[in-house]
Amino acid sequence: MILISLVAHFWLGWMYSVLGAIFGGWRTGRRGWVIGGVGLAVAWAAIVLGDYFMAPSQVTEMARVVGSLLGDLPGPFTFIITILIGGLLGVAGGAVGSSLVAFSDNNQ
């Protein structure tokens, strides 16, 4: 699921990374929202960490600028917000995936 999210993120764009969460929710069933949320949060954390290790000074400066635009927040807080947004997007995607399972079970 994390691999699907990462491939969709890099190949199609960040908005398609939720496809991995939908797949995880579909494969899990009842608690798909948990798998989707944790999986997408981990995937987005891996992207943030990868960016930081490839260009630490640029990412640190970007975090400082974004933090100042958000009301003088500390730079690392922007990373936490990014990962939380990814987790919330994953919760929604996992819920959709588990709903697909429930929907297909009710229609048979």
N, CA, C and O atoms as a MOPAC input file, in Angstrom:
PM7 MOZYME 1SCF
protein

 N      0.80800 1    -1.16900 1     0.00000 1
 C      0.00000 1     0.00000 1     0.00000 1
 C      0.86800 1     1.25700 1     0.00000 1
 O      0.59300 1     2.20000 1    -0.74100 1
 N      1.89200 1     1.27300 1     0.81000 1
 C      2.79200 1     2.42200 1     0.84400 1
 C      3.49900 1     2.58100 1    -0.49600 1
 O      3.69000 1     3.69800 1    -0.97700 1
 N      3.88500 1     1.45900 1    -1.09400 1
 C      4.55400 1     1.50700 1    -2.39400 1
 C      3.61500 1     2.06400 1    -3.46000 1
 O      4.03200 1     2.86400 1    -4.29800 1
 N      2.36000 1     1.65000 1    -3.43200 1
 C      1.37600 1     2.18000 1    -4.39400 1
 C      1.22500 1     3.68400 1    -4.19900 1
 O      1.16700 1     4.43100 1    -5.17600 1
 N      1.16100 1     4.13400 1    -2.95500 1
 C      1.04000 1     5.55900 1    -2.67000 1
 C      2.25200 1     6.33400 1    -3.17900 1
 O      2.10400 1     7.40700 1    -3.76300 1
 N      3.43500 1     5.80000 1    -2.96400 1
 C      4.64500 1     6.49100 1    -3.40600 1
 C      4.73900 1     6.55000 1    -4.92400 1
 O      5.09500 1     7.58600 1    -5.48600 1
 N      4.42100 1     5.44000 1    -5.59100 1
 C      4.46400 1     5.42400 1    -7.05700 1
 C      3.43600 1     6.39600 1    -7.62700 1
 O      3.73700 1     7.14700 1    -8.55500 1
 N      2.22700 1     6.38400 1    -7.07600 1
 C      1.19300 1     7.30500 1    -7.55700 1
 C      1.59800 1     8.75300 1    -7.29200 1
 O      1.34600 1     9.62600 1    -8.12200 1
 N      2.22000 1     9.01500 1    -6.15000 1
 C      2.64900 1    10.37100 1    -5.81500 1
 C      3.68300 1    10.88800 1    -6.81300 1
 O      3.57100 1    12.01200 1    -7.30100 1
 N      4.67500 1    10.07700 1    -7.11000 1
 C      5.75600 1    10.53100 1    -7.98500 1
 C      5.38400 1    10.47500 1    -9.45600 1
 O      5.86300 1    11.29000 1   -10.24500 1
 N      4.53900 1     9.53100 1    -9.83700 1
 C      4.22100 1     9.35000 1   -11.24800 1
 C      3.04800 1    10.22800 1   -11.68200 1
 O      3.08400 1    10.82700 1   -12.75600 1
 N      2.01200 1    10.30400 1   -10.85200 1
 C      0.80400 1    11.02600 1   -11.22700 1
 C      0.64900 1    12.37600 1   -10.52200 1
 O      0.03800 1    13.29100 1   -11.07300 1
 N      1.18800 1    12.50800 1    -9.32600 1
 C      1.05800 1    13.73800 1    -8.55000 1
 C      0.57800 1    13.42400 1    -7.14700 1
 O      0.05400 1    12.34200 1    -6.88100 1
 N      0.76400 1    14.39500 1    -6.24300 1
 C      0.46300 1    14.15300 1    -4.83000 1
 C     -0.99800 1    13.79500 1    -4.60900 1
 O     -1.30800 1    13.02300 1    -3.70200 1
 N     -1.90400 1    14.33900 1    -5.41900 1
 C     -3.32400 1    14.10400 1    -5.17500 1
 C     -3.74000 1    12.66800 1    -5.47300 1
 O     -4.81200 1    12.23600 1    -5.04900 1
 N     -2.91400 1    11.93200 1    -6.19200 1
 C     -3.22700 1    10.53800 1    -6.49600 1
 C     -2.61000 1     9.56000 1    -5.50300 1
 O     -2.81400 1     8.35200 1    -5.62200 1
 N     -1.86500 1    10.05700 1    -4.53400 1
 C     -1.26900 1     9.15600 1    -3.54300 1
 C     -2.34700 1     8.47600 1    -2.69600 1
 O     -2.08500 1     7.45700 1    -2.05800 1
 N     -3.54300 1     9.03100 1    -2.69100 1
 C     -4.65100 1     8.42700 1    -1.94100 1
 C     -5.06700 1     7.08000 1    -2.54700 1
 O     -5.75400 1     6.30200 1    -1.88500 1
 N     -4.66900 1     6.79400 1    -3.77500 1
 C     -4.99900 1     5.50100 1    -4.38500 1
 C     -4.43900 1     4.33800 1    -3.57200 1
 O     -5.07400 1     3.29000 1    -3.46600 1
 N     -3.26400 1     4.52000 1    -3.00500 1
 C     -2.69600 1     3.47700 1    -2.14700 1
 C     -3.52100 1     3.26300 1    -0.89300 1
 O     -3.68100 1     2.12900 1    -0.44000 1
 N     -4.04600 1     4.33900 1    -0.32900 1
 C     -4.89600 1     4.22400 1     0.86100 1
 C     -6.21600 1     3.54600 1     0.51900 1
 O     -6.72500 1     2.74000 1     1.29800 1
 N     -6.77000 1     3.87100 1    -0.64300 1
 C     -8.01100 1     3.20400 1    -1.07500 1
 C     -7.75700 1     1.71800 1    -1.25000 1
 O     -8.57100 1     0.89300 1    -0.83500 1
 N     -6.63600 1     1.37200 1    -1.85900 1
 C     -6.29200 1    -0.04400 1    -2.03900 1
 C     -6.09700 1    -0.72900 1    -0.68700 1
 O     -6.56100 1    -1.85200 1    -0.48700 1
 N     -5.41700 1    -0.06200 1     0.23500 1
 C     -5.21000 1    -0.64500 1     1.56900 1
 C     -6.52500 1    -0.84900 1     2.31000 1
 O     -6.71700 1    -1.87300 1     2.96700 1
 N     -7.43500 1     0.12400 1     2.20800 1
 C     -8.74900 1    -0.01300 1     2.83600 1
 C     -9.56700 1    -1.11400 1     2.20400 1
 O    -10.30200 1    -1.82000 1     2.89500 1
 N     -9.44800 1    -1.26900 1     0.90200 1
 C    -10.17400 1    -2.31900 1     0.18700 1
 C     -9.65300 1    -3.69200 1     0.58800 1
 O    -10.43800 1    -4.62500 1     0.76300 1
 N     -8.34100 1    -3.82600 1     0.73300 1
 C     -7.75900 1    -5.12200 1     1.10800 1
 C     -8.01200 1    -5.46700 1     2.57600 1
 O     -8.11100 1    -6.64200 1     2.93000 1
 N     -8.11700 1    -4.45000 1     3.42800 1
 C     -8.27900 1    -4.68500 1     4.85800 1
 C     -9.73200 1    -4.91700 1     5.23800 1
 O    -10.04100 1    -5.81500 1     6.02200 1
 N    -10.61700 1    -4.11200 1     4.68500 1
 C    -12.03200 1    -4.26300 1     5.01100 1
 C    -12.46900 1    -3.32900 1     6.11000 1
 O    -12.44900 1    -2.11100 1     5.93400 1
 N    -12.86600 1    -3.88200 1     7.24700 1
 C    -13.52300 1    -3.09600 1     8.30100 1
 C    -12.71500 1    -1.92200 1     8.82000 1
 O    -13.26300 1    -0.83000 1     8.97400 1
 N    -11.47900 1    -2.10000 1     9.08600 1
 C    -10.66100 1    -1.02300 1     9.65800 1
 C     -9.72100 1    -0.42700 1     8.60700 1
 O     -8.56400 1    -0.12200 1     8.89300 1
 N    -10.22500 1    -0.27200 1     7.42700 1
 C     -9.41600 1     0.26700 1     6.33600 1
 C     -8.96600 1     1.69400 1     6.55900 1
 O     -7.92100 1     2.10700 1     6.05500 1
 N     -9.74900 1     2.45200 1     7.31300 1
 C     -9.37500 1     3.84600 1     7.56000 1
 C     -8.08900 1     3.94400 1     8.37600 1
 O     -7.31500 1     4.88700 1     8.20700 1
 N     -7.85800 1     2.96900 1     9.26300 1
 C     -6.62200 1     2.97400 1    10.06100 1
 C     -5.42400 1     2.67800 1     9.16200 1
 O     -4.40700 1     3.37000 1     9.20900 1
 N     -5.56300 1     1.64200 1     8.34700 1
 C     -4.48000 1     1.26600 1     7.44000 1
 C     -4.20100 1     2.39000 1     6.44800 1
 O     -3.04300 1     2.70200 1     6.17000 1
 N     -5.24800 1     2.99000 1     5.92100 1
 C     -5.07600 1     4.09200 1     4.97800 1
 C     -4.39000 1     5.28300 1     5.61000 1
 O     -3.48000 1     5.86400 1     5.01800 1
 N     -4.81900 1     5.65600 1     6.81400 1
 C     -4.23200 1     6.81800 1     7.48000 1
 C     -2.77800 1     6.61700 1     7.84300 1
 O     -1.93700 1     7.47500 1     7.57500 1
 N     -2.48400 1     5.49200 1     8.44800 1
 C     -1.09700 1     5.22100 1     8.85400 1
 C     -0.20800 1     5.04400 1     7.62100 1
 O      0.90900 1     5.55900 1     7.56900 1
 N     -0.71300 1     4.32100 1     6.64700 1
 C      0.08900 1     4.07100 1     5.44200 1
 C      0.43200 1     5.32900 1     4.68000 1
 O      1.57800 1     5.51000 1     4.26900 1
 N     -0.53600 1     6.20100 1     4.48500 1
 C     -0.26400 1     7.42700 1     3.73800 1
 C      0.57000 1     8.40600 1     4.55400 1
 O      1.38800 1     9.13500 1     3.99200 1
 N      0.38000 1     8.43400 1     5.86400 1
 C      1.23100 1     9.28200 1     6.70600 1
 C      2.68500 1     8.81000 1     6.63600 1
 O      3.60200 1     9.62800 1     6.56600 1
 N      2.89200 1     7.50500 1     6.65600 1
 C      4.25900 1     6.96600 1     6.54700 1
 C      4.85300 1     7.28400 1     5.17400 1
 O      6.02700 1     7.63700 1     5.07200 1
 N      4.04400 1     7.16000 1     4.12400 1
 C      4.53200 1     7.45400 1     2.77400 1
 C      4.92900 1     8.92500 1     2.64900 1
 O      5.98300 1     9.23700 1     2.09600 1
 N      4.09000 1     9.83000 1     3.16000 1
 C      4.42000 1    11.25100 1     3.07400 1
 C      5.60500 1    11.59900 1     3.97000 1
 O      6.40000 1    12.47300 1     3.62200 1
 N      5.73900 1    10.93400 1     5.11100 1
 C      6.91000 1    11.15700 1     5.96400 1
 C      8.18000 1    10.70900 1     5.24500 1
 O      9.22000 1    11.35800 1     5.35500 1
 N      8.09500 1     9.59800 1     4.50900 1
 C      9.25300 1     9.12800 1     3.74900 1
 C      9.63200 1    10.13000 1     2.65900 1
 O     10.81600 1    10.34300 1     2.39500 1
 N      8.64200 1    10.73700 1     2.03300 1
 C      8.92800 1    11.74100 1     1.00200 1
 C      9.59500 1    12.96800 1     1.61900 1
 O     10.57000 1    13.48900 1     1.07800 1
 N      9.06200 1    13.42600 1     2.75300 1
 C      9.64600 1    14.59600 1     3.42000 1
 C     11.08200 1    14.30300 1     3.85700 1
 O     11.97300 1    15.13000 1     3.66500 1
 N     11.30000 1    13.14400 1     4.43600 1
 C     12.65900 1    12.78600 1     4.87000 1
 C     13.60100 1    12.63100 1     3.67900 1
 O     14.76000 1    13.04100 1     3.74100 1
 N     13.10400 1    12.04400 1     2.60500 1
 C     13.92500 1    11.90900 1     1.39700 1
 C     14.32600 1    13.25500 1     0.82900 1
 O     15.47200 1    13.46000 1     0.42900 1
 N     13.36300 1    14.17600 1     0.79800 1
 C     13.68300 1    15.52700 1     0.32800 1
 C     14.70900 1    16.18900 1     1.23300 1
 O     15.63000 1    16.85300 1     0.75700 1
 N     14.54700 1    16.00800 1     2.53600 1
 C     15.47400 1    16.62900 1     3.48100 1
 C     16.89400 1    16.07900 1     3.31600 1
 O     17.86200 1    16.83500 1     3.39500 1
 N     17.02200 1    14.77100 1     3.08800 1
 C     18.35700 1    14.19700 1     2.94400 1
 C     18.99400 1    14.54800 1     1.61100 1
 O     20.21900 1    14.56000 1     1.49800 1
 N     18.17200 1    14.83800 1     0.58600 1
 C     18.73600 1    15.18700 1    -0.71900 1
 C     19.13400 1    16.65800 1    -0.79800 1
 O     20.11600 1    16.99900 1    -1.45700 1
 N     18.38000 1    17.52900 1    -0.13100 1
 C     18.68100 1    18.96200 1    -0.18300 1
 C     18.34700 1    19.60200 1     1.16700 1
 O     17.34600 1    20.31000 1     1.27900 1
 N     19.16900 1    19.36400 1     2.18900 1
 C     18.81000 1    19.82300 1     3.53100 1
 C     18.68700 1    21.33900 1     3.67700 1
 O     17.76400 1    21.81400 1     4.33900 1
 N     19.57500 1    22.09000 1     3.09000 1
 C     19.50700 1    23.54600 1     3.28400 1
 C     18.29400 1    24.14600 1     2.57700 1
 O     17.64900 1    25.04700 1     3.11100 1
 N     17.98300 1    23.65500 1     1.38800 1
 C     16.81700 1    24.16900 1     0.66100 1
 C     15.51400 1    23.80700 1     1.35900 1
 O     14.60700 1    24.63500 1     1.44800 1
 N     15.41400 1    22.58700 1     1.85200 1
 C     14.19100 1    22.15600 1     2.54100 1
 C     14.02900 1    22.90500 1     3.86100 1
 O     12.91500 1    23.27700 1     4.22800 1
 N     15.12100 1    23.12600 1     4.57100 1
 C     15.05100 1    23.88000 1     5.81300 1
 C     14.60200 1    25.31500 1     5.55400 1
 O     13.78100 1    25.85200 1     6.29700 1
 N     15.13400 1    25.93200 1     4.51100 1
 C     14.73100 1    27.29700 1     4.15900 1
 C     13.26500 1    27.34200 1     3.73000 1
 O     12.53500 1    28.26000 1     4.10300 1
 N     12.83300 1    26.34800 1     2.94300 1
 C     11.42800 1    26.28800 1     2.52800 1
 C     10.52500 1    26.15800 1     3.74800 1
 O      9.48600 1    26.81600 1     3.81500 1
 N     10.89600 1    25.33200 1     4.70000 1
 C     10.09300 1    25.15300 1     5.91100 1
 C     10.05400 1    26.44400 1     6.72300 1
 O      9.02400 1    26.77800 1     7.30900 1
 N     11.16200 1    27.16300 1     6.76100 1
 C     11.18700 1    28.42800 1     7.48900 1
 C     10.26600 1    29.45300 1     6.83600 1
 O      9.52900 1    30.15800 1     7.52500 1
 N     10.30600 1    29.53400 1     5.50900 1
 C      9.46400 1    30.50000 1     4.79700 1
 C      7.98600 1    30.14700 1     4.94800 1
 O      7.16700 1    31.02100 1     5.22900 1
 N      7.64400 1    28.88300 1     4.76700 1
 C      6.25000 1    28.46400 1     4.91400 1
 C      5.78000 1    28.67800 1     6.34500 1
 O      4.64900 1    29.11000 1     6.56900 1
 N      6.62900 1    28.38300 1     7.30200 1
 C      6.27900 1    28.62200 1     8.69900 1
 C      6.02500 1    30.08800 1     8.99300 1
 O      5.11900 1    30.42400 1     9.75600 1
 N      6.82200 1    30.96700 1     8.38800 1
 C      6.59300 1    32.39800 1     8.59500 1
 C      5.32100 1    32.86100 1     7.90700 1
 O      4.64900 1    33.76500 1     8.40300 1
 N      4.98200 1    32.26900 1     6.79100 1
 C      3.72400 1    32.60800 1     6.11900 1
 C      2.50400 1    32.14400 1     6.91800 1
 O      1.43100 1    32.73900 1     6.81900 1
 N      2.66900 1    31.09700 1     7.69700 1
 C      1.56600 1    30.56300 1     8.50100 1
 C      1.48600 1    31.20300 1     9.88000 1
 O      0.80900 1    30.67500 1    10.76200 1
 N      2.15200 1    32.30600 1    10.07800 1
 C      2.04600 1    33.00300 1    11.35800 1
 C      3.23200 1    32.78600 1    12.26900 1
 O      3.05900 1    32.59500 1    13.47300 1
 N      4.42100 1    32.80900 1    11.72600 1
 C      5.66100 1    32.63300 1    12.48400 1
 C      5.71400 1    31.32000 1    13.25100 1
 O      6.13100 1    31.27700 1    14.40900 1
 N      5.28900 1    30.25900 1    12.59400 1
 C      5.41700 1    28.92500 1    13.18300 1
 C      6.84600 1    28.43400 1    12.99400 1
 O      7.50900 1    28.82400 1    12.03300 1
 N      7.32700 1    27.59600 1    13.88700 1
 C      8.65800 1    27.02700 1    13.68500 1
 C      8.68400 1    26.17300 1    12.41300 1
 O      7.68700 1    25.54000 1    12.06300 1
 N      9.81600 1    26.16100 1    11.73600 1
 C      9.94700 1    25.42500 1    10.48200 1
 C      9.55800 1    23.96300 1    10.55400 1
 O      8.81900 1    23.49500 1     9.68800 1
 N     10.03100 1    23.20600 1    11.56500 1
 C      9.66900 1    21.79000 1    11.62800 1
 C      8.16400 1    21.54300 1    11.75900 1
 O      7.68100 1    20.46200 1    11.42200 1
 N      7.43100 1    22.53300 1    12.24200 1
 C      5.98400 1    22.37200 1    12.37300 1
 C      5.32200 1    22.17000 1    11.02400 1
 O      4.29500 1    21.49700 1    10.93200 1
 N      5.90300 1    22.74900 1     9.96600 1
 C      5.32600 1    22.56300 1     8.63300 1
 C      5.44500 1    21.10700 1     8.17300 1
 O      4.58200 1    20.60900 1     7.45000 1
 N      6.51100 1    20.43100 1     8.59300 1
 C      6.64100 1    19.01100 1     8.26600 1
 C      5.57200 1    18.19100 1     8.97900 1
 O      4.99500 1    17.26800 1     8.40400 1
 N      5.31700 1    18.54000 1    10.23500 1
 C      4.28700 1    17.82800 1    11.00200 1
 C      2.92100 1    18.04300 1    10.37600 1
 O      2.13100 1    17.10500 1    10.26900 1
 N      2.63500 1    19.27900 1     9.95800 1
 C      1.35200 1    19.55600 1     9.29800 1
 C      1.22900 1    18.75300 1     8.01400 1
 O      0.16600 1    18.20400 1     7.72400 1
 N      2.31400 1    18.68000 1     7.23800 1
 C      2.29500 1    17.93100 1     5.98400 1
 C      1.97700 1    16.46300 1     6.23200 1
 O      1.15900 1    15.87800 1     5.52400 1
 N      2.61000 1    15.87200 1     7.22000 1
 C      2.38100 1    14.45200 1     7.51400 1
 C      0.97400 1    14.23500 1     8.05600 1
 O      0.34400 1    13.22700 1     7.73700 1
 N      0.47300 1    15.15500 1     8.86300 1
 C     -0.90700 1    15.04200 1     9.36100 1
 C     -1.92300 1    15.15200 1     8.23400 1
 O     -2.91700 1    14.42600 1     8.22300 1
 N     -1.68300 1    16.04600 1     7.29200 1
 C     -2.58600 1    16.15800 1     6.14100 1
 C     -2.56400 1    14.86900 1     5.33200 1
 O     -3.60900 1    14.39600 1     4.88500 1
 N     -1.38300 1    14.30300 1     5.14400 1
 C     -1.29500 1    13.01400 1     4.45500 1
 C     -2.04600 1    11.92000 1     5.19400 1
 O     -2.71100 1    11.08800 1     4.57700 1
 N     -1.93900 1    11.92300 1     6.53200 1
 C     -2.66800 1    10.93200 1     7.32900 1
 C     -4.17000 1    11.10500 1     7.21300 1
 O     -4.90000 1    10.12000 1     7.10100 1
 N     -4.64500 1    12.35000 1     7.23800 1
 C     -6.08500 1    12.59200 1     7.09700 1
 C     -6.58800 1    12.20000 1     5.71300 1
 O     -7.67900 1    11.64700 1     5.57300 1
 N     -5.79100 1    12.48800 1     4.70000 1
 C     -6.14800 1    12.06300 1     3.34800 1
 C     -6.18600 1    10.53600 1     3.26300 1
 O     -7.04100 1     9.96600 1     2.58500 1
 N     -5.25900 1     9.88500 1     3.95200 1
 C     -5.23500 1     8.42700 1     3.98600 1
 C     -6.41800 1     7.84200 1     4.73300 1
 O     -6.94100 1     6.80100 1     4.33600 1
 N     -6.85400 1     8.49600 1     5.81600 1
 C     -8.03800 1     8.04200 1     6.54400 1
 C     -9.25400 1     8.07100 1     5.61600 1
 O    -10.04300 1     7.12700 1     5.57900 1
 N     -9.39200 1     9.16400 1     4.87100 1
 C    -10.52000 1     9.27200 1     3.94300 1
 C    -10.42900 1     8.20500 1     2.85300 1
 O    -11.43200 1     7.57600 1     2.51400 1
 N     -9.23800 1     8.00000 1     2.30600 1
 C     -9.06600 1     6.99100 1     1.26600 1
 C     -9.29700 1     5.57900 1     1.77900 1
 O     -9.92300 1     4.76400 1     1.10200 1
 N     -8.79700 1     5.28900 1     2.96700 1
 C     -9.01800 1     3.96800 1     3.55700 1
 C    -10.48400 1     3.71600 1     3.84300 1
 O    -10.97100 1     2.59700 1     3.68500 1
 N    -11.19800 1     4.76900 1     4.27000 1
 C    -12.64300 1     4.62600 1     4.50700 1
 C    -13.37800 1     4.35200 1     3.20600 1
 O    -14.31400 1     3.55300 1     3.17500 1
 N    -12.95700 1     5.01200 1     2.12900 1
 C    -13.56900 1     4.74500 1     0.82500 1
 C    -13.29800 1     3.30700 1     0.40400 1
 O    -14.19800 1     2.61800 1    -0.07800 1
 N    -12.06400 1     2.85300 1     0.58300 1
 C    -11.72700 1     1.48200 1     0.21600 1
 C    -12.50900 1     0.45000 1     0.99800 1
 O    -12.97700 1    -0.53200 1     0.42300 1
 N    -12.66100 1     0.64900 1     2.30200 1
 C    -13.43700 1    -0.30700 1     3.09700 1
 C    -14.92000 1    -0.19800 1     2.78200 1
 O    -15.64700 1    -1.18300 1     2.90900 1
 N    -15.38500 1     0.98100 1     2.37400 1
 C    -16.78300 1     1.12500 1     1.94800 1
 C    -17.04500 1     0.36700 1     0.65900 1
 O    -18.14000 1    -0.15600 1     0.45400 1
 N    -16.04600 1     0.30700 1    -0.20700 1
 C    -16.20200 1    -0.46100 1    -1.43900 1
 C    -16.41100 1    -1.93600 1    -1.13500 1
 O    -17.19300 1    -2.60800 1    -1.80700 1
 N    -15.71300 1    -2.43900 1    -0.12500 1
 C    -15.89200 1    -3.83400 1     0.27400 1
 C    -17.29600 1    -4.04500 1     0.81800 1
 O    -17.97100 1    -5.00300 1     0.44200 1
 N    -17.74500 1    -3.14700 1     1.70900 1
 C    -19.08800 1    -3.27200 1     2.28300 1
 C    -20.14900 1    -3.13000 1     1.21200 1
 O    -21.15700 1    -3.83500 1     1.25000 1
 N    -19.94800 1    -2.23300 1     0.25400 1
 C    -20.90800 1    -2.02800 1    -0.81700 1
 C    -21.01900 1    -3.26400 1    -1.69400 1
 O    -22.12300 1    -3.67300 1    -2.05300 1
 N    -19.87600 1    -3.86700 1    -2.04400 1
 C    -19.90300 1    -5.05200 1    -2.89900 1
 C    -20.49300 1    -6.25300 1    -2.14700 1
 O    -21.13600 1    -7.10300 1    -2.76100 1
 N    -20.28200 1    -6.33300 1    -0.82600 1
 C    -20.85500 1    -7.41600 1    -0.04200 1
 C    -22.38400 1    -7.29500 1     0.05200 1
 O    -23.08900 1    -8.30400 1     0.05300 1
 N    -22.89100 1    -6.06500 1     0.12900 1
 C    -24.33400 1    -5.86000 1     0.23300 1
 C    -25.05900 1    -6.07200 1    -1.08200 1
 O    -26.25800 1    -6.34700 1    -1.09100 1
 N    -24.35000 1    -5.94800 1    -2.18400 1
 C    -24.98500 1    -6.07900 1    -3.49400 1
 C    -24.91800 1    -7.47900 1    -4.06800 1
 O    -25.34000 1    -7.69800 1    -5.20400 1
 N    -24.40700 1    -8.41600 1    -3.32300 1
 C    -24.30900 1    -9.78700 1    -3.83900 1
 C    -25.44600 1   -10.64500 1    -3.35200 1
 O    -25.51800 1   -11.82600 1    -3.69200 1

